[in-house]
Amino acid sequence: MGTVHVRRLDDEVVDRLKRRAAENNRSLESEVRHILEQAAEDDVSEKARRFGALVKWLRGRTWSHPQTPSHILIREDRDNRDGPE
């Protein structure tokens, strides 16, 4: 496993990390590791992959159901909100 050393962190940053670690019942090291893992996981390509999977899943669930075009729904909503003109 790799090791990362971070120098010259502001004391306030360290204090906030310690508080966050305590709130999550983790050591400071474990909390920083968790934060770094989350940041690395949130890569743009990973988000795009997850979004694509969600779109595919949604299409599979709604493909056979008739869909009302959005412009019709918007018109109906405006007519109901504003009343007939």
Number of C-alpha atoms within 10 A of each C-alpha: 2 3 4 6 4 5 6 5 8 8 9 9 10 12 12 11 18 18 15 16 18 13 10 11 11 15 14 17 12 13 20 16 13 14 13 12 11 11 10 11 12 12 10 10 10 12 12 12 11 12 12 12 12 12 12 11 11 11 12 10 10 10 9 8 8 7 8 8 8 9 9 10 11 11 11 11 12 12 12 10 9 8 8 7 4
